[in-house]
Amino acid sequence: MAIGIVDLLVFAIFIAAVVGVGLYKSRTKKHEGKKNIQDFFLAGRGLTWWLVGFSLIAANISTEQFVGMSGAAASHVGLAIASYEWMAAVTLVIVGFFFLPYFLRAGIYTMPEFLEYRYNSAARFIMALATVLIYLLLLGAVTYSGALTVQTLAKPYGMEISLWQPSLFISVIAMIYVVSGGLKASVWADLLQGSALILGGAIIMVLAFSQLGAATEAAYLVDTATGEVAVKSLDPAQGALERFMDLNSNRLNMFLPASDHVLPWTALLLGLWIPNLYYWGLNQYITQRTLGSSSLAEGQKGIVFAAFLKLLIPFVVVIPGIIAFNLFHENMQLNARGDSATAMAQYLSANPDTEFVSTQNGPDEATIRTHQGPRYVLAIYGDEEAMKAVEAKNPFVLPMTEGDFREAEPAKYQLFSDKEDRAWKHVNRELAEEIGAYNRQVEADAIAANAPTKTQALVAYKYDTALGELLGMLPQNTGLFGFVLAALLGAVISSLAAMLNAASSIFTLDLVQKYVVPQASQETIVLLGRMAVVLFAVIACVLSPKLGDPNISNSIFTVIQGGQGLISPGILSIFLFGFFVRRAPRSCGVVGLLVNMLCYGSLWYLSANTKVFAGIDFMNNFLNWMAISFVLCVAIMTIMRLTMPLKEPVKFETRSDLDLSTSKRAFAAGILCIILTVVLYVVFSPLGIAR
């Protein structure tokens, strides 16, 4: 197979158009002189509602969603992962009418700057520094998800692409137009990429249903609680939609059990609202678009427009992800072999007498094809070339090089975890029982020695390859494949550009200008901002390949959401407290941020490294940790307010010449959006018509 010239041409034209439009629209006319701070970081505060709306979606929806969210949907989580989108619709309305007026009235450039306006400079510094550090993770994660998509797509064409190659391409393209045009270049590029992304997702959804309608058999989850998988023959008389419902009705439920490690229903009560409100209302790379609005009404209309678009996203991201598992479960199992090989090699090293994992030196293709599971074989080859020369595929044969096999020695107290991928137990139940007994013995030995344990992931399915499998359905050399691939990579580039712009803004304005060169000219600050963009693009490119480690997570989406918990509950708590409790002392800003980091970090550490929360389902999910951290921050700040209140309430003075009139039509549309969201939750509930 080879990628057709038409697809390559369409891909190149689209990427060139995105960069070209961004640079053209952001150019500075001769009589305007050089870009000042407001031009570069906030697009001159001249964004209209449709630019704000599309830019919010394009900055948000990336392969983080298309890879991570479709991957989560392919697992037992199913439609429940759509809560990140549908809750966002409600959150956006709240942000537009309760958060945005404060920010535009204050005339701020960054979110940390508002903390100095309400609290003090120390709170601004802590938030700025913590946010920049978290953005380094996000930059790498977004770049990784795009690079993984390219890598997965290349395999059917006989191309072995290292993650660093597409990572470099994505980073360079995003860097070019952000360095040149700042926020204005980003939002105009977003207009193209956001439109293409929604259209590309719709094309994938249609093809997924078409493929399901033509299939003769498909996989399904027998039980979402245990992860048991089965394959069934399909009734030729059934249509695609009927087949989808028949196969996946138990995954069309927005309310997962409280024991679920990914998205329990308990997280919907408070835990999920925290990252949503933080992300849409206080996260710089999102709010930077709204801060650039030409007026409050334009910003509110753009936000509500984005809210309605969020209701559509699950239908073009989550539903295809569910179908991907139905159709391509075997490929997902094969794609997990690389991750499984290391874990099984470590297990064999610790248990040389095991009956369920053995080794063979350099087996040929015929030997691999004839091997029958459920026992695993580690196929040991002399080097990478020898390993790749054997193309036979068998999920129970795990290829490794001799060097990797020799290095795969477990730690003294090595456990094997299937926390996020329970399906492997049903692939090999006997091995699961033996590993379970081994884990119990290791834990007992570790407790006796008062020593920490180390966990190695066990992966049955590589769910994050769902998108790559779906894209493989696209007809070749028609331009369609090239367009969808360009739209997806454009989405990555758009999100990365937004993060680069935001990280550059906070680093330059809240840290460098504030504490290093306070007297620098506007031209110097813009130059420093551009230099920061280049630096962060390099970091994204370097960090990206390291996030493929299955021990980090079997879903990059979970990595991104969990990592932000170190700052999001604290930031949300001090902003809300600052808005509504006007006599809260100014020291609350610093206290709230530090308490959250300590609380969330401690819960994360205790869950990962101790058995303190063993058997307590609520305490083993990062969304619930966010809820606990948030409540603790609010409780401590309430005590501070009661014991040492300000003598006079804080007054939010107007420091902006923008029109700050609220849009009544946008408010009415926002209420309608909230009602539609509630309807969707009712429909896809245990009592809804989806059952």
C-alpha positions in Angstrom: 0.0 0.0 0.0 1.1 3.6 -0.6 -0.4 6.9 0.1 -1.8 8.4 -3.1 -0.5 11.6 -4.7 -4.0 13.2 -4.5 -4.1 12.6 -0.7 -0.6 14.0 -0.3 -1.5 17.1 -2.4 -4.7 17.8 -0.4 -2.8 17.4 2.8 -0.1 19.8 1.8 -2.5 22.4 0.4 -4.6 22.4 3.6 -1.6 22.7 6.0 -0.2 25.5 3.7 -3.6 27.3 3.7 -3.8 27.2 7.5 -0.3 28.7 8.0 -0.8 31.1 5.1 -4.2 32.4 6.4 -2.9 32.8 9.9 0.2 34.8 8.8 -1.8 36.9 6.3 -4.5 37.9 8.8 -2.0 38.7 11.5 0.3 40.8 9.5 1.2 44.3 10.7 0.6 47.1 8.3 3.5 49.5 7.7 1.7 52.5 9.2 0.9 50.5 12.4 4.5 49.9 13.3 5.7 46.9 15.2 3.3 44.7 17.2 2.7 45.8 20.8 1.9 43.5 23.7 -1.9 43.7 23.2 -1.5 42.9 19.5 0.7 39.9 20.0 -0.9 38.3 23.1 -4.6 39.3 22.7 -5.0 40.0 19.0 -5.5 43.7 19.7 -8.7 42.9 21.6 -10.6 42.8 18.3 -12.1 39.3 18.0 -15.7 38.9 16.9 -18.0 36.2 18.2 -17.6 33.7 15.4 -13.8 33.9 15.7 -14.0 33.4 19.5 -16.4 30.4 19.1 -14.5 28.5 16.5 -11.2 29.3 18.2 -12.4 27.9 21.5 -13.4 24.7 19.9 -10.2 24.4 17.7 -8.0 25.2 20.7 -9.8 22.6 22.8 -10.5 19.7 20.4 -7.4 18.0 19.3 -6.1 14.5 19.0 -6.2 14.7 22.8 -9.9 14.2 22.2 -9.8 12.3 18.9 -7.1 9.9 20.1 -7.7 10.0 23.9 -11.4 10.3 24.0 -12.1 7.9 21.2 -9.6 5.5 22.9 -11.5 5.8 26.2 -14.8 5.2 24.4 -13.3 2.0 22.9 -12.8 0.7 26.4 -15.4 -0.1 29.0 -16.0 3.6 29.6 -18.0 4.0 26.4 -20.3 7.0 26.0 -19.6 8.1 29.7 -16.4 9.9 28.5 -18.7 12.3 26.7 -19.3 14.0 30.1 -16.1 16.0 29.5 -17.9 17.5 26.4 -21.5 17.8 27.5 -20.6 19.2 31.0 -18.4 21.7 29.1 -21.5 23.1 27.4 -23.0 24.0 30.7 -19.6 25.2 32.0 -19.2 27.5 29.1 -22.5 29.3 29.7 -21.5 29.8 33.4 -18.1 31.2 32.3 -19.6 33.5 29.7 -22.0 35.2 32.2 -20.3 34.9 35.6 -16.6 34.8 34.9 -16.0 36.8 31.8 -17.5 40.1 33.0 -14.9 40.2 35.9 -12.0 39.5 33.6 -12.9 42.1 30.9 -13.7 44.7 33.5 -10.2 44.2 35.0 -8.5 44.6 31.6 -6.1 41.7 32.3 -3.9 39.8 29.9 -3.5 36.6 31.9 -5.3 34.6 34.6 -2.4 34.9 37.1 -2.6 38.7 36.7 -6.2 38.6 38.0 -4.9 37.1 41.3 -2.7 40.1 41.9 -5.7 42.3 41.1 -7.8 40.4 43.8 -5.2 39.0 46.2 -1.5 39.8 45.9 1.6 39.4 43.8 2.7 36.2 45.6 -0.5 34.4 44.5 0.1 35.6 40.9 3.7 34.2 41.0 2.7 30.8 42.4 -0.1 30.3 39.9 2.1 31.5 37.0 4.9 29.2 37.8 2.7 26.2 38.5 0.7 26.8 35.3 3.8 27.0 33.1 5.1 23.7 34.6 1.8 21.9 34.0 1.7 23.3 30.4 5.0 21.5 29.8 3.1 18.2 30.3 0.2 19.4 28.2 2.5 20.5 25.4 4.1 17.1 25.3 0.8 15.2 25.6 -0.9 17.0 22.7 2.2 16.6 20.5 2.4 12.9 21.5 -1.3 12.2 20.6 -0.8 13.7 17.2 2.4 11.8 16.6 0.8 8.5 17.7 -1.9 9.0 15.2 0.6 9.4 12.4 2.6 6.4 13.6 -0.5 4.2 13.7 -1.7 5.3 10.3 1.8 4.7 8.7 1.9 1.0 9.7 -0.6 -0.3 7.1 1.6 1.4 4.4 4.7 -0.5 5.5 6.3 2.7 7.1 7.8 2.6 10.6 7.8 6.1 11.8 9.4 7.1 15.1 7.3 9.3 17.4 9.9 12.1 17.3 9.4 12.6 13.5 5.8 13.7 13.5 6.4 15.4 16.8 9.0 17.6 15.2 6.7 18.4 12.2 3.7 19.4 14.5 5.9 21.5 16.8 7.6 23.4 13.9 4.3 24.3 12.1 2.6 25.5 15.3 5.7 27.5 16.2 6.0 29.2 12.9 2.6 31.0 12.9 2.6 31.7 16.7 6.0 33.3 16.6 5.0 35.3 13.5 1.5 36.4 14.4 0.7 35.6 18.0 -2.9 35.1 19.0 -4.4 36.7 15.9 -2.6 34.2 13.7 -3.8 31.4 15.9 -7.5 32.3 15.9 -7.6 32.7 12.1 -5.9 29.4 11.6 -8.4 28.0 14.1 -11.3 29.1 11.9 -10.1 26.8 9.2 -9.0 24.0 11.4 -12.1 24.0 13.6 -14.4 23.8 10.6 -12.4 21.1 9.0 -12.2 19.1 12.3 -15.9 18.9 12.7 -16.4 18.0 9.1 -13.6 15.4 9.2 -15.1 13.9 12.4 -18.5 13.6 10.7 -16.9 11.8 7.7 -15.3 9.3 10.1 -18.6 8.7 11.9 -20.5 8.0 8.6 -17.8 5.6 7.4 -17.7 3.8 10.8 -21.4 3.2 10.6 -21.1 2.1 7.0 -18.3 -0.4 7.9 -20.4 -1.7 10.8 -23.3 -2.2 8.5 -21.2 -4.3 6.1 -19.4 -6.4 8.8 -20.3 -10.1 9.3 -19.0 -10.2 13.0 -18.0 -7.8 15.7 -16.7 -7.7 19.2 -18.6 -6.4 22.2 -18.2 -6.1 26.0 -20.2 -8.8 27.7 -19.8 -7.1 31.0 -18.5 -3.5 31.4 -17.7 -4.2 35.1 -15.4 -7.1 34.4 -14.2 -6.2 30.9 -15.1 -9.5 29.4 -15.0 -9.4 25.6 -16.8 -11.7 23.1 -17.3 -11.8 19.3 -20.6 -12.5 17.7 -22.0 -13.0 14.2 -24.1 -10.2 13.0 -27.6 -10.5 11.7 -27.6 -9.6 8.0 -31.1 -8.1 8.3 -30.0 -5.5 10.9 -29.1 -2.0 9.8 -25.9 -0.3 11.1 -27.7 1.7 13.8 -29.6 -1.4 15.1 -26.3 -3.3 15.2 -24.6 -0.5 17.1 -27.3 -0.5 19.7 -27.4 -4.3 20.0 -23.6 -4.4 20.5 -23.1 -1.4 22.7 -26.3 -0.7 24.7 -24.4 -1.4 27.9 -21.8 1.3 27.0 -24.3 4.0 26.2 -24.6 5.0 29.9 -23.4 8.3 31.3 -23.3 6.9 34.8 -20.6 4.4 35.6 -20.4 2.5 38.9 -18.8 4.3 41.9 -16.0 1.7 41.8 -14.9 2.7 38.3 -11.3 4.0 38.1 -11.8 6.3 35.1 -15.2 8.2 35.4 -17.4 7.0 38.4 -20.8 8.5 38.7 -19.7 10.1 42.0 -17.3 12.3 40.0 -20.3 13.9 38.2 -21.4 15.4 41.5 -18.4 17.7 42.0 -15.1 16.2 40.8 -15.8 16.7 37.1 -17.1 20.2 37.5 -13.7 21.3 38.9 -11.6 20.6 35.8 -14.4 21.8 33.6 -14.8 25.2 35.3 -11.0 25.6 35.6 -10.4 24.6 32.0 -13.0 26.8 30.4 -13.0 29.7 32.8 -9.4 30.0 34.2 -7.1 28.1 31.8 -5.0 30.6 29.9 -4.9 28.9 26.5 -8.7 28.9 26.5 -9.5 32.2 28.2 -6.9 34.0 26.1 -9.5 33.8 23.2 -12.2 35.4 25.3 -9.9 38.0 26.7 -9.3 39.1 23.1 -13.0 39.8 22.5 -13.9 43.1 21.1 -16.7 43.5 23.7 -18.4 41.5 26.5 -21.4 40.8 24.2 -19.1 39.4 21.4 -17.3 37.2 23.9 -20.6 35.9 25.4 -22.0 35.1 21.9 -18.8 33.3 20.9 -18.8 31.3 24.2 -22.5 30.2 23.7 -21.8 29.3 20.1 -18.9 27.1 21.3 -21.2 25.5 23.9 -23.7 24.3 21.2 -20.7 22.9 19.2 -19.6 21.0 22.3 -23.0 19.1 22.3 -22.1 17.7 18.9 -18.5 16.6 19.5 -19.3 13.3 21.2 -21.2 12.2 18.1 -18.2 12.6 15.9 -15.6 11.5 18.5 -17.0 9.1 21.1 -19.5 7.1 18.9 -16.8 6.2 16.3 -14.5 5.2 19.1 -17.0 2.7 20.4 -17.5 1.3 16.9 -13.7 1.1 16.5 -13.6 -1.6 19.2 -16.5 -3.5 17.6 -14.6 -3.7 14.3 -10.9 -3.6 15.2 -10.5 -5.2 18.5 -8.0 -7.7 17.1 -5.8 -4.9 15.8 -6.0 -3.1 19.1 -4.9 -6.4 20.8 -2.0 -6.7 18.4 -1.0 -3.1 19.0 -0.7 -3.8 22.7 2.0 -6.5 22.1 4.9 -4.1 22.5 3.6 -2.9 25.9 2.8 -6.5 27.0 6.2 -7.8 26.1 8.1 -5.9 28.7 5.6 -6.8 31.5 5.6 -10.5 30.6 9.4 -10.6 30.3 9.6 -9.1 33.8 7.0 -11.6 35.1 9.0 -14.5 33.6 12.2 -13.2 35.1 10.5 -13.2 38.6 8.7 -16.6 38.0 11.0 -18.8 35.9 8.8 -21.9 36.6 5.6 -20.3 35.3 3.6 -22.4 32.8 2.0 -19.4 31.1 5.0 -17.5 29.6 7.8 -19.1 27.7 10.5 -18.0 25.3 11.5 -18.9 21.8 14.6 -17.7 19.9 13.8 -16.1 16.6 10.6 -18.1 15.6 9.6 -17.8 11.9 6.3 -16.6 10.6 4.8 -20.1 10.3 5.6 -20.9 13.9 4.1 -17.7 15.1 0.9 -18.2 13.2 0.3 -21.7 14.6 0.8 -20.8 18.2 -2.4 -21.1 20.2 -3.2 -19.0 23.2 -3.9 -18.4 26.0 -0.2 -19.0 26.9 2.2 -16.3 25.9 5.5 -16.7 24.0 8.2 -14.1 24.1 9.8 -14.2 20.7 13.5 -13.2 21.2 15.3 -11.8 18.2 18.9 -10.6 17.9 18.1 -7.0 16.9 15.4 -4.7 15.7 15.8 -5.5 12.0 15.5 -9.3 12.7 12.4 -8.7 14.8 10.7 -6.5 12.2 11.5 -8.9 9.4 9.0 -11.4 10.8 5.5 -9.9 10.0 3.3 -12.7 11.3 0.8 -11.4 13.8 -0.4 -13.3 16.9 -1.5 -11.5 20.1 0.0 -14.3 22.2 3.4 -14.0 20.6 5.3 -11.0 22.0 8.4 -10.0 20.0 11.4 -8.6 21.8 15.1 -8.0 21.1 17.7 -9.8 23.1 18.9 -6.6 24.6 15.4 -5.6 25.8 14.8 -9.1 27.2 18.0 -8.9 29.2 17.1 -5.5 30.6 13.5 -6.5 31.6 14.3 -7.5 35.2 11.6 -6.7 37.8 12.3 -4.6 40.8 12.6 -6.6 44.1 9.0 -5.7 44.9 7.4 -5.6 41.4 3.6 -5.7 40.9 1.7 -6.1 37.7 -1.4 -3.9 37.3 -4.4 -4.0 35.1 -6.1 -1.0 36.8 -7.2 0.7 33.6 -7.3 -2.3 31.3 -9.2 -5.1 32.9 -9.9 -6.9 29.6 -6.7 -8.9 29.6 -8.1 -11.1 32.5 -10.6 -12.5 30.0 -7.9 -13.0 27.4 -6.0 -15.2 29.8 -7.9 -16.1 33.0 -5.4 -18.7 34.3 -2.5 -16.3 33.9 -4.5 -13.6 35.7 -5.0 -15.9 38.7 -1.3 -16.8 38.8 -0.3 -13.1 38.6 -2.8 -12.3 41.2 -1.3 -14.8 43.6 2.2 -13.4 42.8 1.0 -9.9 43.5 -0.3 -10.8 46.9 2.9 -12.5 47.8 5.0 -9.4 46.7 2.7 -7.1 48.6 3.1 -9.2 51.8 6.9 -9.3 51.3 7.0 -5.5 50.8 4.9 -4.8 53.9 7.2 -7.1 55.9 10.3 -5.3 54.6 8.6 -1.8 55.0 9.6 -1.2 51.3 7.7 0.5 48.4 6.4 -1.5 45.5 6.8 -0.7 41.8 4.0 -1.4 39.3 4.3 -2.5 35.7 1.2 -2.1 33.5 -0.5 -5.1 31.8 -2.3 -4.1 28.6 -4.6 -6.2 26.6 -5.8 -3.6 24.1 -4.1 -0.4 22.9 -7.3 1.7 23.0 -5.6 4.9 21.9 -5.1 3.4 18.4 -8.8 3.5 17.8 -8.6 6.7 15.7 -5.8 5.3 13.6 -7.9 2.2 12.9 -10.9 4.3 11.9 -8.8 6.4 9.5 -7.7 3.3 7.8 -11.2 2.9 6.5 -10.9 6.1 4.4 -10.8 5.5 0.6 -7.3 6.1 -0.8 -6.2 8.6 -3.4 -9.5 10.5 -3.5 -8.3 13.4 -1.4 -10.6 12.3 1.5 -7.9 10.6 3.4 -5.6 13.6 2.9 -8.3 16.0 4.1 -9.2 14.1 7.2 -5.6 13.6 8.2 -4.8 17.3 7.6 -7.9 18.2 9.7 -6.7 16.0 12.6 -3.1 17.2 12.4 -4.4 20.7 12.0 -6.3 20.2 15.3 -3.2 19.1 17.0 -1.3 22.1 15.6 -4.2 24.4 16.6 -4.2 23.1 20.2 -0.4 23.2 20.4 -0.4 26.7 19.1 -2.9 27.8 21.7 -0.8 26.3 24.5 2.4 27.8 23.1 0.7 31.2 23.0 -0.6 30.8 26.5 2.6 29.4 28.0 4.5 32.2 26.4 2.1 34.8 27.7 2.3 33.7 31.3 6.0 33.1 31.2 6.7 36.5 29.6 4.2 38.7 31.3 3.8 37.2 34.7 7.3 36.0 35.3 9.9 37.6 33.1 8.4 41.1 32.7 7.2 41.2 36.3 10.4 40.0 38.0 13.3 40.2 35.5 12.9 43.1 33.1 10.0 45.3 34.5 11.2 48.3 32.5 11.5 46.6 29.2 9.9 48.2 26.1 6.8 46.6 24.4 9.0 45.5 21.5 11.4 43.7 23.8 8.5 41.9 25.6 7.1 40.7 22.3 10.5 39.5 21.3 10.8 37.6 24.6 7.4 36.1 24.0 8.5 34.8 20.6 11.6 33.3 22.1 9.5 31.6 24.7 7.4 30.1 22.0 10.5 28.6 20.4 11.7 27.2 23.7 8.4 25.6 24.6 8.0 24.1 21.1 11.4 22.4 21.6 10.3 21.0 25.0 7.0 19.7 23.4 9.0 17.9 20.7 11.4 16.3 23.2 8.8 15.3 25.8 6.3 13.8 23.4 7.9 10.4 22.7 8.3 9.8 26.5 4.5 9.8 27.0 4.0 6.5 25.2 5.0 4.6 28.3 2.1 2.4 29.4 3.0 2.8 33.0 2.0 6.4 32.8 -1.4 5.5 31.5 -3.1 3.4 28.9 -5.0 6.6 27.9 -3.3 9.9 27.3 -6.6 11.6 28.0 -6.5 10.4 31.6 -2.8 11.6 31.9 -3.8 15.1 30.8 -6.8 15.4 33.0 -5.2 13.8 36.1 -2.0 16.0 35.8 -4.0 19.2 35.9 -5.4 18.3 39.3 -2.3 19.6 40.9 -3.4 23.1 40.2 -7.1 23.2 39.0 -9.0 22.7 42.3 -6.9 25.3 44.1 -7.1 27.8 41.3 -10.9 27.4 40.9 -11.4 27.7 44.7 -9.5 30.9 45.1 -11.1 32.5 42.0 -14.6 31.7 43.1 -13.9 32.7 46.7 -12.3 35.9 45.4 -15.4 36.7 43.3 -18.0 36.2 45.9 -16.4 36.6 49.3 -15.2 40.2 49.1 -13.8 40.4 52.6 -11.7 37.3 52.3 -8.1 38.2 53.2 -5.6 38.6 50.5 -3.5 35.8 51.8 -6.2 33.4 50.8 -4.8 33.3 47.3 -1.4 31.8 48.3 -3.0 29.5 51.0 -5.6 28.0 48.6 -3.0 27.2 45.9 -0.5 25.6 48.3 -3.1 23.6 50.2 -4.4 22.1 47.0 -1.0 21.1 45.8 -0.3 19.4 49.1 -3.7 17.7 49.4 -4.0 16.5 45.8 -0.3 15.5 45.6 -0.6 13.5 48.9 -3.8 11.7 47.7 -2.1 10.8 44.4 1.1 9.5 46.2 -0.9 7.5 48.8 -3.1 5.9 46.2 -0.1 5.0 44.0 2.4 3.9 46.6 0.5 2.6 49.6 -2.5 0.5 50.5 -4.1 3.2 52.7 -7.2 3.5 50.3 -7.4 -0.3 49.6 -11.1 -1.2 49.2 -12.2 2.4 49.3 -13.4 3.0 45.7 -14.1 6.7 46.2 -10.5 7.3 47.1 -8.9 5.8 44.0 -10.0 8.2 41.4 -8.3 11.5 40.5 -11.6 13.3 40.0 -12.6 12.5 43.6 -9.2 13.7 44.8 -10.0 17.0 43.0 -13.3 17.2 44.9 -11.7 16.6 48.2 -8.9 19.1 47.5 -11.4 21.8 46.4 -13.6 21.3 49.5 -10.6 21.5 51.8 -9.4 24.7 50.2 -12.8 26.3 50.5 -13.1 25.2 54.2 -9.7 26.7 55.1 -10.3 29.9 53.3 -13.7 30.2 55.0 -12.0 29.9 58.4 -9.5 32.6 57.3 -12.4 34.9 56.3 -14.1 34.4 59.7 -11.0 34.9 61.7 -9.2 37.7 59.9 -11.6 39.5 57.4 -10.6 42.5 55.5 -11.8 45.8 57.0 -13.3 46.9 53.7 -14.6 44.6 50.9 -12.6 44.4 47.7 -13.9 46.5 44.9 -13.4 45.4 41.3 -12.6 48.6 39.6 -13.1 49.0 35.8 -9.8 49.2 34.0 -11.0 48.6 30.5 -12.6 50.8 27.8 -14.4 47.9 26.2 -18.2 47.8 25.9 -19.2 45.7 28.9 -22.9 45.3 28.1 -24.3 41.8 28.5 -25.9 40.0 25.5 -29.5 39.1 26.4 -29.9 36.9 23.3 -26.8 35.0 24.1 -28.1 34.5 27.7 -31.4 33.0 26.3 -29.4 30.8 24.0 -27.2 29.7 26.9 -30.3 28.6 28.9 -31.5 26.5 25.9 -28.1 24.9 25.7 -28.2 23.9 29.4 -31.7 22.4 28.9 -30.5 20.3 25.9 -27.6 19.0 28.0 -29.9 17.8 30.7 -32.1 16.0 28.1 -29.0 14.2 26.8 -28.1 13.0 30.3 -31.6 11.7 30.8 -31.7 9.9 27.5 -28.4 8.2 28.1 -29.1 7.2 31.7 -30.0 3.7 33.1 -33.7 4.8 32.9 -33.4 6.5 29.5 -34.6 5.4 26.1 -31.1 4.2 25.2 -31.7 1.3 27.6 
